[in-house]
């Protein structure tokens, strides 16, 4: 079990970000298998959902995705949800185009109340919402890790540049086998 001061944040493991969805991350279902393997190692597991109204502002930039209550907004069927203790909804207001799970949510307060000092971030997509969530976590003073084999990028051809950008932001990268 990972220490009491650590939390796992699973960013948007939803149908619309997996194969066959509106904005799929190639290989997402493989990353969910890794997420399922590491979830039981954490006492604190929080998952987020993009949860948009039908007229959300992001739909001018991206395809319609994760509309509240739709199949695309549901967690992927293979995600093991038994140990998820909280679900954070993002992008719930028409003009709220949040990419970080910390933005306009109670996530920071929840983590602080639980004495969390380290966060391990997984989910989708690496180069957008996972990255922005990790940047926010660093800015808020959390020791921040991205578990690379438990996430997938929207743009796999830019993975090397994405990892450099992540490291430049003070975020640590690791694979699930290195969790201790």
N, C-alpha and C positions, 0 to 999 in steps of 0.2 A: 504494500500500500504506500502510495506517495504521501509525504508529510501532511499534517493537518493545516499547514499554512499555504497549501497549494490548491488551485482549482483548475479544472479542465473546462474550457469554453469551446463548445461545438457550434461553429457559425453556420447557420442556414443549411442544414443537411436536408434540403427540401427537394421534392420531385422536379421542380422547374430548374434546379441547378445540377441535375443528374442526367444521364443519357436519356434522350427522348423528351426532355423538358424544353421550356422556352429559351433558356440560357444555359445550356449544359456545359459542365466542365468535363472534358474528355477524361475518362478513367475514374469518375467520381464514385461509382459503385465499388471499385477496388479500395478506394480510400475509406469508404464506410466500413469495410471489413476491418481495416486497421483501427478505426475509431472504436468499433465494437470490442476489439481486443483490449484497448487501453482504458475504456470507461470504468471497468471494475477496480482499477488500481487507484481511483480517486474517491475521496469522501465527498468532495464538492464538484458536482457536474452541472453545468448550466448550458442549455442549448438556446439558440436564437432562431427566430423565424422572421423573414421578410413578410410583412402582413399588410399589403396595400389595399386601399380602396380602388374601385374600378376606374377612377379618373386620376390616378396618382401622377404626379409631375414627372416621375422618371420615365414614363411611357413615351415621352417625346424623344428620349435619348436611347432607350432600350426597348426591346419587344415587351409586350404585356406579360407580366410574370408575377407569381406569388400573390394573386388577388385573394384577399381574406376569404376563407371558407371554400376555396376551390381545391381540386385535386392537386394542382401544381403547388399550392401553398402547404400541403401536408408534408410531414416528415417522410422521407423515403421509407418504403415498406420494410427494408432490411435493417434499418437503424434500431438497435436495442435500446429502448427507452426506459427500461426498468430502473436504472440508477440516476436518471436525470431528475434533479431536485427542483429545478426552476426553468421556466421557458420565458425568454425575453422577446417581445415583439418590437420590430423596428419598422420605420416607414409607415406608421399607422395613419398619419394625417395626410391629406391630399398634397400639401406643400412641404412635407417632411421627407427630404431625400437623404436619409442618413446612410452612411456606409460603415460606420463603426457601431458595434453593439453597445458601446458606452454612450453614444449620442442620443440625448432626449429619453434616456431610460434610467432605471434605478439600479443598474448593474454595479456601479462603483459602490454605492451605499451598501448593497447586499454583500459584496466581497469584503468591505471594511468591517461590517458587523460580524462577519465570520472569521476575522483575523487573517484574511488571505494576504500573502505577500508575493507569491509567485503564481503566474498564470501560464498555462500551456494551451495554445490555441490551435484548433483544427477546423476542418469544414471547408466551406466554399464561398467565394472562389479566392484562391491564394492571392492573386494579384490585385484584388479590389477589396472586398469586405474583410477578409482575414487580415490582410495587410493593414487596412485602416484601423481595425480593432486593436491590432498589436501596437501600432503607433500611439493610439490613445492610451493603451495600458502603460507603455513606457512613460508617456507624458504625465500620467497620474502616479508614477513612482513604483509601479509593479515590476518585479523581475519577470521578464517576458520572454517566452519561448514559442516558436512555431514548430509544430511536429510535421515535418515535410512529407512523410509518407502517409499522413492522415489528412492531406489536403490536396487539391488539384487546382491548377490555374485555368483561367478562361483562355489565356493565350500561351499554350505550351511552348511555342517557338521562341518566347521571350523569357523562359524560365531562368536562365543564367543571369540576365539583367535584373529580373525580379528579386532573386536571391541577394544580389549585390545591394540593391536598394533596401532590402530588409535589414541586412547587416549594417549598412550605413546609418540606419535609423536607430541603432542600438538594440535591435531585437536579436536574440540568439536563435539559431536554427539547430534542429536535431532530428533524429529519426526515432521511431517508437522503441526500437531495441535499446536505445540509450537512456530511456526513462529510469530514474532511480529514486 
